[in-house]
Structure formats: structure tokens, C-alpha cells
């Protein structure tokens, strides 16, 4: 009893998944989802969108993952149901297709010759065996398969081609299935991020775009050189990065990265995204004390004695534009009398004092004269370019490409090929040849084929040609 119930449940489930109505229903749902996906910004833009709308609506959208729906469990489930629907639909019709492809007529089809038009009937003068041999040779050249049958007063010849056109729809199903699988692979194991590499340096990790987590690449990317050219008005004309890809300490690939000209390495795609300036490790600092001053060319992390040998100082960090508004700056650490004092000094301090209140620079962290009797001045710092690179990896892309190629092939087989079945009846008593046929689609092509055969066979009715 339990097995019977299980079989009944399986049959119901099978019938549900093989339904074409289910296919249309899922496609309608996916169309609606696509519309929602265009109305609600996705991923990073989606997060910014949620911050601009009321919190109640934002909670609902976040709970349903509508701001990142293509990576949600429910979207993958819908795609999985569509994939299962395609598989079941294909399997349920596979047996009938194989039966049609393997079909071999065992007896003549008399009904096909009933009421055929006059332009498909002709007579001949040659000997019966000679005519039959010529027709057989003609059909062998034009068709994949030929079968001869006979009755009491006639000889029947069956020939066909294009049997495998029935598999076009299965290729289309398989291609859609592969495209769906590729999309799921990309959404689960793919990633997108970015990396900034200073000229002359190498980096082996990227910041993931959605989570801002660091992800190792498994190899190093070195910016060997960066160059930029400008238009006369100062706007960038072209910027390029000469990259090296390093594995186990060896350069295994080199390439030039340009805008709209990406580089691929180990299945990871690199796109030129942006550029900028970062400070190098050197700065020019002046220390004034009383009426004296001393100038230093100092590298980050290297300590120097103070002018009066009463302590040491070093540069901890350099920034080309602190907080995006304060210009070039250096973080200084001074060791004096057993204490460490840290503070920022600025290259454009006079300009900053005009823009901001004086009280701001009395704060110890922004006061360049906090260490008596010294006054620290940032004269200059050297800069260098960095290249901003967008990094993407989608393991589903090869699968999608295979699916796309199969889709094209399947559509060609479905719409531009047909299974043509030709029947020829030869009646020796009255020296007559009759031609007819059937096809699964494209009847116009069948009519042309019958006319072509008629013209070729007409030669045999006119003598020894």
C-alpha cells in the first residue's frame, strides 16, 4: 500500500513538472522579478537606496532580499524549478522522439498516393530495372536512408533525411539548462571586487564589493608601470597599467591594461577602473626652533634625532589629501623625555587656517607646535600613481557560452531543418512514376523537393538520358 502511494505521489509530481503550463507560469514570474529588479537598485546601489527610504519599507525589502534578489535563495529555487521542468519535459517526450527517429516502414503507405496532383505523376519509356536503378542512385545521393518495398503490382521506394531535426528542441532545452546552471554557478562561487596597486608594487588580495571583505587571489598582481595622458583641457585622454602576474615568485604573464581592454588570468578578469595619487614613502620636513631651522628628507618609519638631540621623531604615515579636504599631510611621532606624542602636520597650513577656525589647530593632534620648542612644517611630499582595478570571477561563464552555442545550433535545427519523408511508387504495367511525401514542418521546402525530384525523374521518361 505504501509503495502504491509513493508511486502515485511520484506520478503526480512528474505530471506537474512535465506541464508546459508550469513553464509559462515560471517564465511569467521571472519576467515580473526582472521588472522588480530594474525598479529596485541591486547590490551596492541597493544598499544606498535602502538608506534613503523609510526604515519600514527598507526592512521588508531587506528581509525579502529584493535589493540583491539574483543572489537570494528564493530566486535560485525558482531557477531550479525551471531547470527541473525542462529536464522532465525533455525526458517525458524522449521515448516518442526516439521511436520516430528509428522508424522504418515495413509496408507501403497506399493512402499517401490517393488524389495526388498531376504534376507529381509521370510516365517513362526505359526498362523497368534501369529506371529503378537510376531512381535508387538518385535517392542515395540526396537522402540519408532508402528502403525499397514491393506489392503485387508496384514497387515502393521510401527515402528520408533530417530525422535528427527532432533533437533541435532538446538542444534548446539543454542550452537553457546550461545557461541556468552557469548563472547559478556565477551567483554562488563568483565574486566581484577591486584592488588599488601603487606603481611598482604588487598586491594579492581584493576587497569584495558587497561585503568589503578581503579575498586572496592565489597569485600576485604587480603594477610594473602606470602612465596617463591628458587632453589640452586637462581631462584624462588615456591611462594604462603594465601588469605582471606572479606565481611562486615567477612572472608567468604580462599585459597592458586599458579602459575597455581587460586582461584575463586564471579565470579572473581585470578591468581598468580608475587611478589616483598616493604619497610615496619620502617627505621633506622642516623643524624650526627659535631662530633656527633644520631640514630633513625622511622616509616613513625611519627615525631621526631632533635638532637639539633631546629626542627622536619619525613619520608614521603620509596622505596626499587627509579626509579628502585637508590636503597633503604627515603623521609625526616624537619620542621625548620618555613619552610619545603624535600629531599631524600639513603642507597648506595657512590655507587651512583660513578655511577652519583657529581653535581647531589648538587640538594636540593637529598642533604642529605641540612639542616645545619645535615647530614642524611639511614642505613637500613625493607622490606616485596607483591604478584602480576592478576584479571579477565568474566560473559559470564557460558554461553559459556552451549553452549559448547549443542554443544557436538548436534553433537552427528546430526552425531551418525538417524531417522529409519521400515516397515513390513505380507501376511497371502502366509505366508510371508517382511522387509524394510528408514532413514534420516547413511544407514549402517539401514541395520544392518534390518538384526537384519530379524534374530529375522526368529525364528518365524522355529516353536514355
Secondary structure, 3 states (H helix, E strand, C coil): CHHHHHHHHHHHHHHHHCCHHHHHHHHHHHHHHHHHHHHCCCHHHHHHHHHHCCHHHHHHHHHHCHHHHHHCHHHHHHHHHHHHHHHHHHHHHHHHHHHHHHCCCCCCCHHHHCCCCHHHEEECCCCHHHHHHHHHHHHHHHCCEEEEEECCCCEEEEEEECHHHHHHHHHHHHHHHHHHHHHHHHHHHCEEEEEEEECCCEEEEEEECCCCCEEEEEEEEEEEEEEEEECCCCCEEEEEEEEEEEECCEEEEEEEEECCECEEECCEEEEEEEEEEEEEEEEEEEEEECCEEEEEEEEECCCEECCCCCCEEEEEEEECCHHHCCCCEEEEEEEECCEEEEEEEECCHHHHHHHCCHHHHHCHHHCCCCCCCEEEEEEEEEEEEEEEEEEEECCCHHHHHHHHHHHHHHHHHHHHCCCEEEEEEEEHHHCEEEEEEEECCCHHHHHHHHHHHHHHHHHHHHCCC
